[in-house]
C-alpha cells in the first residue's frame, strides 16, 4: 500500500504555451499526478510498467536520473533534452514539467430541444466511461464515451485497486470520476431525474468510497454489495446495481438485466475487458466465474496500441496488394485497438504467417503469407511486422496469447463444472461489453477463445452493461427478477494451482 506523502507544488507547461500550478502528492508518480490534475485528456497507459512510453514528459527543472526503461524507449538525444517517463519518477517540489498531451476539452453544450424528464445510464469501465441520456419512453437523446480519468494511475483493475488501497488515493480516484459524471450530467438535455452507474466491483467500491482491501488479497470479498440508490453531490439519485461476486460486479448484473428483457435461457454471458466475466444462465439457476485478462484487449500494453477511438485500426482483411486496415472514423491509421489486434492475429494465423504457438512460421504456402514473412524484422527485442498504424510485435502476440490462455482456461473450467448445460446445442454465447460490440465470433473461434463450432451460435450483444443500466431506470419491475438471479448465482472459482493448465492453453 502506498502511504500518503507531503503535498508539493509543480509547474506544468502545456503544448499551447499555457503554464499551470499543480498541487501533487509526493507519493505519486509524475504520470499519476498529471492524470489526477484534470488538466489533460486521459491517456491509455500501460499501468506504470514502463512499456508503452505514452507518459513521456520533458522536465525543465528537477530532472531525475534515467532508468533502464527510459534508456530502452528513448533516444540519447531526448534523454539529454530532459525527456523522461512520467511513470518511473515521483514528483518533487519545484519540478517544472512540459506535457505534450491534449488539454481537456470543455463539454460541448447540448441544444435545449427537450424539456421533459430524462435519465442517465452510465457504464463505468476501468478504461472507458460510456453514457446514454434517454427520456422516460427510452428514446435516446444524447450519448457518448470518453476515457476513464483514472487511467493515468493504471490501465488494469489490479493497479487501480493498488492505488485505492490508501484512503487518500481512493478519494482522489473517486473525485476524478465524480467530476466526469457531473460534466456528463451537464450535457444531458431535459430535467435529469435519475441515473444508474454500472461498474465492476473495484470501480463501484471506489465510487462508493468503500475499502478495497478485500479485492487485493485472498480470501476475496465484495467491498460493497450495491443494490441501492445513493446520492452524490451535484447529481440526481444514482442507482447502483447489485454486485454478484468479488470480481463479478454491477456491470455484469446490469448486463443480465438487459438480457432478461430480450434473451431466453440457456445462454452464457461473456463480458470481455480488462477482466473477463462469464455468467451461465439456465432455466434452473445461474453460475458465474471471472479471470483477470489485463489491458491488452483494450489496446493498452501493445507496442502500437490504444483505445478504440477515431484513428484506431479495428479490423484487417487481405487483398492482392497486402493487408487492408479498417480505421475507426476513416482517415489514416494511428494505432491498433484491441479488436484490431485480435483481427490481425486471427488473420495471420488463418493464412499461415503465425503458428498456433504465436511464433512466425518458418515457411508458408500462400504468396501473401510468404511476402508478409519476408517483411518481418528481427532484432535483439524479438520480431515485428510493419502494419498500418505501426507494428505488431512478438511481445504483442505473446500478450494476446496470455489473455487467450486465461480466458479459455476459465471457460473450460466452467464447462467442466456444468458439462450437461454446455452440451446443450441450444446454449447461446452472448458477447457483451464495448469490446464485444465489435469483435468477430469467427476470430475468437480461430484463436481458440471459443470452442470449435460455437461461432454460429454466438450473439454480439454490444454494451449490455449500458443497456442494463438504462433498463433498471426505465423498467424498475426488472429489479426483483435481477435480484433473485444474482442471489442464486453459484460462484465457480479458479483452481488454486492452475499453472500447468494455463500453459496447456498457451496456443491459438
C-alpha positions in Angstrom: 0.0 0.0 0.0 1.3 3.4 -0.9 1.4 5.9 2.0 0.2 9.4 1.7 3.1 11.9 1.2 3.6 15.6 1.6 2.0 17.9 -0.8 4.3 19.6 -3.3 3.8 22.2 -6.0 4.6 21.6 -9.6 4.7 23.9 -12.6 3.1 22.3 -15.6 3.6 23.6 -19.2 1.2 22.6 -22.0 1.9 22.5 -25.7 -0.2 25.6 -26.3 2.1 27.7 -24.2 0.0 27.7 -21.0 1.5 27.5 -17.6 -0.3 25.8 -14.7 0.4 25.3 -11.0 -0.5 21.8 -9.8 -0.6 20.6 -6.2 0.5 16.9 -6.1 1.2 14.2 -3.5 4.9 13.4 -3.2 4.0 9.7 -3.0 2.6 9.8 -6.6 4.5 9.4 -9.8 4.6 12.3 -12.3 2.1 10.4 -14.5 -0.3 9.8 -11.7 -0.2 13.4 -10.6 -0.8 14.7 -14.1 -3.6 12.2 -14.7 -5.4 13.3 -11.5 -4.8 17.0 -12.1 -7.7 17.1 -14.5 -5.7 19.3 -16.9 -5.3 16.8 -19.7 -7.4 14.3 -21.7 -6.8 10.9 -20.1 -4.2 8.7 -21.7 -4.4 4.9 -22.0 -1.2 3.9 -20.3 0.5 0.5 -19.5 -0.2 0.6 -15.7 3.2 2.1 -14.9 5.4 -0.8 -16.0 7.4 1.4 -18.4 6.4 -0.4 -21.6 4.2 2.0 -23.7 6.2 5.3 -23.5 3.0 7.4 -23.7 3.7 9.2 -20.4 6.7 11.0 -21.8 7.3 14.4 -20.4 10.2 16.9 -20.6 11.5 18.2 -17.3 13.0 21.7 -17.3 13.8 21.7 -13.6 14.2 18.8 -11.2 15.5 16.3 -13.8 16.0 12.8 -12.3 18.5 10.2 -13.4 17.5 7.9 -16.3 16.1 4.4 -15.7 16.6 1.2 -17.7 13.1 1.6 -19.2 13.9 5.1 -20.4 17.2 4.0 -22.0 15.3 1.3 -23.8 12.4 3.5 -25.1 14.0 7.0 -25.5 16.9 8.1 -27.7 20.0 9.5 -26.1 19.3 13.0 -27.6 15.8 13.0 -26.0 17.2 11.9 -22.6 19.7 14.7 -22.8 16.9 17.2 -23.5 15.2 16.1 -20.2 12.6 13.7 -21.6 11.6 11.1 -19.1 8.8 8.5 -18.5 6.3 10.0 -16.0 5.5 6.6 -14.6 9.1 6.0 -13.5 9.6 9.0 -11.2 7.9 10.5 -8.2 7.1 14.2 -8.1 9.3 16.6 -6.2 8.8 20.1 -5.0 9.6 22.7 -7.7 9.6 20.4 -10.7 8.9 22.2 -14.0 7.3 19.8 -16.5 6.3 20.1 -20.1 3.5 17.8 -21.1 2.8 17.1 -24.8 -0.7 15.9 -24.2 -4.0 17.5 -25.2 -5.7 19.8 -22.7 -9.1 18.6 -21.5 -11.8 19.8 -23.9 -14.7 21.7 -22.4 -18.0 19.8 -22.6 -20.0 20.7 -25.6 -23.3 22.4 -24.9 -26.5 20.5 -25.8 -29.3 22.3 -27.6 -32.3 22.7 -25.4 -34.6 20.8 -27.7 -36.2 18.7 -25.0 -37.5 19.9 -21.6 -39.1 16.7 -20.3 -37.9 14.3 -17.7 -34.7 12.3 -18.5 -32.5 9.6 -17.1 -28.8 9.0 -17.4 -27.3 5.4 -17.8 -23.5 5.0 -17.2 -21.2 2.1 -17.9 -18.3 2.9 -15.6 -15.5 0.8 -17.1 -11.9 0.5 -16.0 -10.7 2.1 -19.3 -13.7 3.9 -20.7 -16.9 5.5 -19.5 -19.9 5.1 -21.7 -23.1 7.1 -21.2 -26.6 7.5 -22.6 -29.3 10.0 -21.8 -32.9 9.0 -22.6 -36.4 10.2 -21.9 -38.9 8.1 -19.9 -40.0 6.3 -23.1 -36.5 5.1 -23.8 -35.8 7.4 -26.6 -32.0 8.2 -26.8 -31.4 12.0 -26.6 -27.7 12.1 -26.2 -24.8 9.6 -25.7 -21.1 9.3 -25.8 -18.0 7.8 -24.2 -14.6 9.0 -23.0 -11.5 7.5 -21.3 -11.8 6.9 -17.6 -10.0 9.8 -15.9 -8.4 7.3 -13.5 -6.3 5.8 -16.4 -3.1 7.5 -15.5 -2.9 5.5 -12.3 -3.0 2.2 -14.2 -4.9 0.7 -17.1 -6.0 -2.5 -15.3 -8.1 -3.4 -12.3 -5.1 -4.6 -10.2 -3.2 -1.4 -10.5 -6.3 0.6 -9.8 -7.0 -1.4 -6.6 -3.4 -0.9 -5.5 -3.7 2.8 -5.9 -7.1 2.8 -4.0 -5.7 0.8 -1.0 -4.7 4.1 0.5 -7.8 6.0 1.5 -6.3 9.2 0.2 -5.7 7.6 -3.1 -9.2 6.2 -3.2 -10.7 9.7 -2.6 -8.7 11.2 -5.4 -9.8 8.4 -7.8 -13.4 8.9 -6.6 -13.3 12.6 -7.2 -11.9 12.2 -10.7 -14.9 10.0 -11.7 -17.4 12.2 -9.9 -16.2 15.3 -11.8 -16.5 13.4 -15.0 -20.0 12.3 -14.1 -21.0 15.8 -13.3 -19.7 17.0 -16.6 -21.6 14.3 -18.3 -24.8 15.1 -16.5 -24.4 18.8 -17.5 -24.6 17.6 -21.2 -27.9 15.9 -20.7 -31.0 17.7 -22.1 -34.2 18.0 -20.2 -34.8 17.6 -16.5 -32.4 14.9 -15.3 -34.2 13.0 -12.5 -32.3 9.8 -12.0 -29.1 7.9 -13.1 -27.7 4.4 -12.8 -23.9 3.7 -12.7 -22.9 0.1 -13.6 -19.3 -0.8 -12.9 -17.2 -3.7 -11.8 -16.7 -4.3 -8.1 -13.5 -2.2 -7.9 -14.9 0.7 -9.8 -18.1 0.6 -7.8 -16.2 0.4 -4.5 -14.1 3.4 -5.4 -17.2 5.4 -6.4 -18.9 4.5 -3.1 -15.7 5.1 -1.1 -15.6 1.6 0.2 -12.4 -0.2 1.4 -11.0 -2.3 -1.4 -8.7 -4.5 0.7 -11.0 -7.5 0.2 -10.2 -7.2 -3.6 -6.4 -7.1 -3.0 -5.8 -10.4 -1.4 -7.4 -13.7 -0.6 -9.9 -14.5 0.8 -11.6 -12.2 -1.6 -14.8 -10.4 -0.8 -17.3 -7.8 -2.1 -16.4 -4.4 -0.7 -19.9 -3.0 -1.2 -22.9 -5.1 -2.3 -24.6 -2.3 -4.1 -28.3 -2.9 -4.9 -29.3 0.5 -3.6 -29.8 4.2 -4.5 -27.2 6.7 -3.4 -26.9 10.5 -3.7 -23.7 12.2 -4.8 -23.4 16.0 -4.6 -24.4 17.7 -7.8 -26.0 14.6 -9.3 -29.5 13.1 -9.3 -30.3 10.0 -7.2 -28.0 7.2 -8.5 -29.0 3.5 -8.7 -26.1 1.1 -8.1 -26.8 -2.5 -9.4 -26.1 -5.5 -7.2 -22.5 -6.8 -7.1 -22.6 -10.6 -7.6 -19.2 -11.8 -6.6 -15.8 -10.3 -5.7 -14.8 -9.9 -9.3 -18.3 -10.0 -10.9 -19.8 -6.6 -10.4 -22.7 -4.3 -11.3 -21.6 -4.1 -15.0 -22.4 -7.8 -15.3 -25.6 -7.7 -13.2 -26.8 -4.7 -15.3 -26.0 -6.8 -18.4 -28.1 -9.6 -17.0 -31.0 -7.1 -16.6 -30.7 -6.2 -20.2 -30.7 -9.8 -21.3 -33.6 -10.8 -19.1 -35.7 -8.4 -21.2 -34.7 -9.9 -24.6 -32.9 -13.3 -24.2 -34.3 -16.7 -23.2 -32.1 -19.2 -21.3 -29.9 -21.1 -21.7 -27.2 -18.5 -22.5 -23.7 -17.7 -21.5 -23.0 -14.0 -21.0 -19.3 -13.3 -21.7 -18.1 -9.8 -20.8 -14.6 -9.2 -22.3 -12.4 -6.4 -21.0 -9.6 -5.9 -18.5 -11.4 -8.6 -16.5 -13.3 -11.5 -18.1 -16.6 -12.5 -16.6 -18.8 -15.5 -17.5 -22.4 -15.9 -16.4 -24.2 -19.2 -17.3 -27.9 -18.7 -17.1 -30.3 -21.7 -17.4 -34.0 -22.2 -16.6 -33.0 -23.5 -13.2 -30.3 -21.1 -12.0 -27.0 -19.4 -12.8 -23.3 -19.7 -12.3 -20.5 -17.1 -12.6 -16.7 -17.2 -13.0 -14.1 -14.5 -13.7 -10.5 -14.1 -14.6 -8.1 -11.1 -14.9 -7.3 -10.5 -18.6 -5.2 -7.4 -18.4 -5.3 -4.3 -20.6 -4.3 -5.9 -23.9 -8.0 -6.3 -25.1 -8.4 -2.6 -24.5 -5.4 -1.9 -26.7 -3.1 -0.9 -23.8 0.2 -2.5 -23.3 0.6 -3.2 -27.0 3.6 -1.6 -28.7 1.4 0.5 -31.0 -1.9 0.0 -29.2 -4.5 2.4 -27.9 -8.2 2.5 -27.1 -10.9 2.2 -29.8 -11.3 5.8 -31.0 -11.1 7.7 -34.3 -7.8 6.7 -35.9 -7.6 3.3 -34.4 -7.5 0.2 -36.6 -10.4 -2.1 -35.7 -10.2 -4.8 -38.3 -7.9 -6.3 -41.0 -8.5 -8.0 -44.3 -6.3 -9.1 -47.2 -6.2 -8.1 -50.8 -3.7 -8.8 -53.6 -1.8 -5.7 -52.5 -1.4 -6.9 -48.9 -3.0 -6.1 -45.6 -6.0 -3.7 -45.6 -6.9 -1.9 -42.4 -10.4 -0.6 -41.3 -9.9 2.6 -39.4 -12.5 4.0 -37.0 -13.7 7.3 -38.4 -11.8 6.8 -41.6 -8.6 8.5 -42.4 -5.0 7.4 -41.6 -4.3 4.7 -39.2 -2.9 6.0 -35.9 -2.7 2.9 -33.7 -4.1 -0.6 -33.1 -7.0 -1.1 -30.7 -7.7 -4.4 -29.0 -10.3 -5.6 -31.5 -7.9 -4.8 -34.3 -5.1 -6.7 -32.7 -7.3 -9.8 -32.4 -8.5 -9.4 -36.0 -4.9 -9.1 -37.3 -3.7 -12.1 -35.2 -6.6 -14.3 -36.3 -5.9 -13.3 -39.9 -2.2 -14.1 -39.6 -3.0 -17.5 -38.1 -5.5 -18.3 -40.8 -3.2 -17.5 -43.7 -0.2 -19.3 -42.1 2.0 -16.4 -41.1 1.8 -17.3 -37.4 1.8 -20.8 -36.0 -0.6 -21.8 -33.3 2.0 -21.1 -30.7 2.1 -17.4 -31.8 5.5 -17.6 -33.5 6.2 -16.7 -37.1 6.0 -19.7 -39.4 9.2 -21.0 -41.0 7.6 -21.1 -44.4 4.2 -20.5 -45.9 2.3 -21.7 -49.0 0.2 -18.6 -49.8 2.0 -15.8 -51.8 0.8 -13.1 -49.4 1.9 -15.1 -46.4 5.3 -15.5 -47.9 5.5 -11.8 -48.6 4.5 -10.9 -45.0 7.0 -13.4 -43.6 9.7 -11.7 -45.6 8.7 -8.3 -44.2 9.2 -9.5 -40.6 12.0 -7.6 -38.9 14.1 -9.3 -36.2 16.4 -7.7 -33.7 17.5 -8.1 -30.1 14.0 -7.4 -28.8 12.4 -10.1 -31.0 10.3 -9.8 -34.2 7.9 -7.2 -35.5 5.8 -6.8 -38.6 5.1 -3.4 -40.2 1.3 -2.8 -40.4 -0.9 0.3 -41.0 -0.7 2.3 -37.8 2.7 0.9 -36.6 4.0 -2.5 -35.8 2.7 -5.8 -34.5 5.5 -7.4 -32.4 6.2 -10.8 -30.9 5.6 -9.3 -27.5 2.2 -8.1 -28.6 1.2 -11.6 -29.8 2.5 -13.0 -26.5 0.3 -10.6 -24.6 -2.7 -11.7 -26.6 -1.8 -15.3 -26.1 -1.7 -14.8 -22.4 -5.2 -13.3 -22.5 -6.4 -16.2 -24.6 -4.9 -18.8 -22.2 -6.6 -17.2 -19.2 -9.9 -16.8 -21.0 -10.1 -20.3 -22.5 -8.9 -21.9 -19.2 -11.6 -20.3 -17.2 -14.2 -21.1 -19.8 -13.1 -24.8 -19.9 -13.3 -25.0 -16.1 -16.8 -23.6 -16.1 -17.8 -26.0 -18.9 -16.4 -28.9 -16.9 -18.4 -28.0 -13.9 -21.6 -27.7 -16.0 -21.0 -30.3 -18.7 -24.6 -31.0 -19.3 -25.5 -27.4 -19.8 -22.6 -26.8 -22.2 -23.6 -29.9 -24.1 -27.0 -28.4 -24.9 -26.8 -27.2 -28.5 -29.4 -24.5 -27.7 -26.9 -22.8 -25.5 -26.1 -19.4 -27.0 -22.9 -17.4 -26.3 -23.6 -13.7 -25.7 -20.6 -11.4 -26.2 -21.1 -8.2 -24.3 -19.1 -5.1 -23.4 -17.9 -2.2 -25.5 -15.1 -4.6 -26.7 -17.6 -7.3 -27.5 -19.7 -4.9 -29.6 -17.1 -5.1 -32.4 -15.4 -8.4 -32.1 -15.9 -11.2 -34.7 -17.0 -14.5 -33.3 -15.2 -16.2 -36.1 -11.9 -14.6 -35.0 -12.5 -15.7 -31.4 -13.1 -19.3 -32.6 -10.0 -19.1 -34.9 -7.8 -18.1 -31.9 -9.5 -20.7 -29.7 -11.0 -18.3 -27.3 -14.3 -20.0 -28.0 -14.7 -23.8 -28.6 -14.9 -25.2 -32.1 -18.4 -24.7 -33.8 -19.5 -22.0 -31.3 -19.3 -19.0 -33.6 -22.5 -20.0 -35.3 -24.4 -19.7 -32.1 -22.6 -16.6 -30.7 -24.5 -13.3 -30.4 -22.7 -10.0 -30.4 -24.9 -8.1 -28.0 -22.9 -4.8 -27.6 -22.7 -2.9 -24.4 -25.2 -4.8 -22.3 -23.9 -3.0 -19.1 -25.1 0.3 -20.5 -28.3 -1.2 -21.9 -29.0 -2.7 -18.4 -28.3 0.5 -16.6 -30.9 2.2 -18.7 -33.3 -0.7 -18.3 -33.1 -0.5 -14.5 -34.1 3.2 -14.7 -36.9 2.7 -17.2 -38.3 -0.7 -16.1 -38.0 -0.9 -12.3 -40.0 -4.1 -12.2 -37.0 -5.9 -13.6 -35.1 -5.3 -10.3 -36.9 -8.1 -8.5 -36.0 -10.7 -11.1 -32.4 -9.5 -11.3 -32.0 -9.6 -7.5 -33.3 -13.1 -7.4 -31.0 -14.3 -10.2 -27.9 -12.6 -8.6 -28.7 -14.2 -5.2 -28.8 -17.7 -6.6 -25.6 -17.4 -8.7 -23.1 -20.1 -7.9 -19.6 -18.9 -7.9 -17.1 -21.1 -9.8 -13.7 -20.2 -8.5 -10.4 -20.8 -10.4 -8.5 -23.8 -9.2 -5.7 -22.9 -6.7 -2.8 -24.2 -8.7 -3.5 -23.8 -12.4 -0.1 -23.2 -13.8 0.1 -26.5 -15.7 -3.4 -26.0 -17.1 -2.7 -22.4 -18.0 0.4 -23.5 -20.0 -1.7 -26.1 -21.8 -3.9 -23.2 -23.1 -1.0 -21.1 -24.4 -1.8 -21.7 -28.1 -4.2 -20.3 -30.6 
